[in-house]
Amino acid sequence: MKRFRILEYIKKYQIPIVVLSLLAGLVFFLYMQSNQTYTASAVISYTNNRAAEGYAPDGSEIDVSEIYSSQAMTRVFEEMGLDYNEYNLDELRSRVTVTGIVTDEDKAIQEAVNATGEQSTSQPTRYYVSFTARQSDSDNPQAFARQILDNLLNIYIENYGEKHINNLMAANDISGLNERNYDYLEMAEILEKSLDGVMASTSEGFSENNTFRAAANGYSFMDLYREFSYLKDVELSNIYAYILSNRVTKNRDALIAKYENRIEDYGLDNNASRTKIAAIERVIDSYVEMMRESGNTDITYEYILDDVHDARDGGDQNQKRIDQTVEYDVLMKNYIEDQEDYEWALIEVAYCEYILGIYRDGADIGTALNIQGIEEAEASAEGEEETAAPAEGEEKTAAPAEDEEETAVPAESEEVAEAPAEGAGETAAEARPAVTVAYAAPSQEVLDTADAMISELVEKTNRLYEIMMEVNKEYNAFCGSANISLLSNIIVIANQRVLLYAAMVVVIFLCMFCAAAVVLGRLGDIVDYYVYQDRKFELPNRAGCDKYMDTYAERILPDDFGCVVLRLVRIQEKNVVYGREAMDKMMLKFNSMVKEVYPKNDDCFIALNGVGQYIIYVKGISKEQMEYYAQYLKKEAESYNAAADCKVEYECGMAESRTSGIYRIKQLLVHALDQVEPVIEEAG
């Protein structure tokens, strides 16, 4: 059997080993690349005062799940134009992770606090936020991961400012107002209520930050307040004046019924308020009486200020005040609120009665209205700079009679005489006598004018609402970024080092294929040794020779391909004469001579094709070289025979493809056998 030579086996299969290893690495690379994931990450920090305690600026607990809430991810879909058929919102949310960052210093502080037996309330203020994108998400998953996380953090910061810091946004409840089933006066009231709300919101925004100005449109909260204030004081006042002066309505009976119902509702509310007020007054009277009877009346403002208002929790003046509100304080607060509700209802009732007085037949409008055409009213307003609004700016009544500064006869009624105008400072009673006017349905032109005025105001208000939404959106982001800071840029990394792993796979498979080549090579040697090898002479046997010849069965031999046949003679006779041991010694010696004379490489194949018969195939050899080898073998045999009793006797036949003209291996062997002739014969 051949010696165990690892490098020989590897060299034999080196090309398949390299090719298969590279192919395995390529397949692994493509597979890993298709399953590659990229993680975009950033570090955020909550910077508000109570963030270390886990609280947002509004006092609520910080909830980091708001970062990847459904609302936030929905807005990300809108910002990036993602299709819900291609991406699952909840599945993308599940790839967002938020991890608190606790430093060694924080751990040491918590351990020290816990060691004292106290419970640590410290919460992490820095968080590691990441999003993982897959190869299947986009053609460029790295950019996709960055965009998702960038939009998510921007939206969260904006939502954080809106939810926990800025509560200024007023709802737009007038969109499509003229398309609903409201009367003209009702629409004007709704507009007034909406404008009051948005003015209060913008005023509060300016109070909170009087330097903020939106980059998108250049507006500040004060600019918005002035714009909305103009719409209310001028545009809405003109609408009120036009509606009331022309008694514009879609359905007079329905309008009158609505205001009558209002009066009834206010009456019921006031009955309840009077009951509450009376009960509180009885309690107050009882308390005052008891205080007088007890003689404990020596209480001055110094006692209240020193013992109540200056009381604090602990000695540190920066600590919060102690809440010393008592039941009597709550009682007085309820008394004031109920009294305000009662007085306000009275004002609303007076306003409703005023409106009913205008729209009923034979209405006594007196000094309340100067009913003229809209052109004359506008001209008078421009000339005298008098307001046409029926309500004062800070009152919630729509058109109090004493606020009117001029009266006029309605254009529809020519029988009513015009009352002279009075000064703005005079009361209604001092201005002019009452005038009774019968109701006349407004013309279509009047209705169209009222529709146009309201539609124009609604359009202007909606446009300002849109501007306010942009300002508020930027302000939310500003407030959020003031309390949440990004401590790092967004970094995208590949979670799998594909090239490194692919190289490792190539090396691993290279080692595996080398081991397989060694195993297969050795198994081949074992099979050859037991099947195709003559174990005594360590040469291929007849089967091995046939196997070699089969490899050339379908091939044309090259010109320099030679075949040599060596055959020992008189084997049986010598075996009888000299014995088996001497005969075996001679045959083994001749076997070693043949191996030594002919080349030991892949170009030379030596087989023992039967007892004492050698077949040698040599590539790259000429007829002259073959004869040289034969002469050398003869000399070696003669040298052996000189001292041996059992001498070497053999025959030799040679054939070369070029000189014989035979290019088939079997025919070449036959031709070599035909050329066999004695080389050494024993004398006598």
Secondary structure, DSSP 4 states (H G I P E B T S, - for coil): -----HHHHHHHTHHHHHHHHHHHHHHHHHHHHHT-EEEEEEEEEE-STTGGGTB-TTSSBP-GGGGG-HHHHHHHHHHHT--TTTS-HHHHHTTEEEEE---HHHHHHHHHHHHTTPPP-----EEEEEEEEEGGG-SSHHHHHHHHHHHHHHHHHHHHHHHHT---PPP---TTGGGSS--HHHHHHHHHHHHHHHHHHHHHHHHH-SS-B-TTT--BHHHHHHHHHHIIIIIIHHHHHHHHHTT--S-HHHHHHHHHHHHHHHHHHHHHHHHHHHHHHHHHHHHHHHHHHHT-----HHHHIIIIIT-BSSS-TTSPBP----HHHHHHHHHHHHHHHHHHHHHHHHHHHHHHHHHSTTEE-TTT-----HHHHHHHHHHHT----SS-TT---S--GGG-------TT-SSSPPPPP--TTS-HHHH----EE---PPPHHHHHHHHHHHHHHHHHHHHHHHHHHHHHHHHHHHHHHHHEEE-S--EEEESS-HHHHHHHHHHHHHHHHHHHHHHHHHHHHHHIIIIIEETTTTEE-HHHHHHHHHHTTTSPPPTTEEEEEEEE--HHHHHHHH-HHHHHHHHHHHHHHHHHHS--STTEEEEE-STTEEEEEEES--HHHHHHHHHHHHHHHHHHHTT-SS---EEEEEEEHHHH---SHHHHHHHHHHT-EEEE----
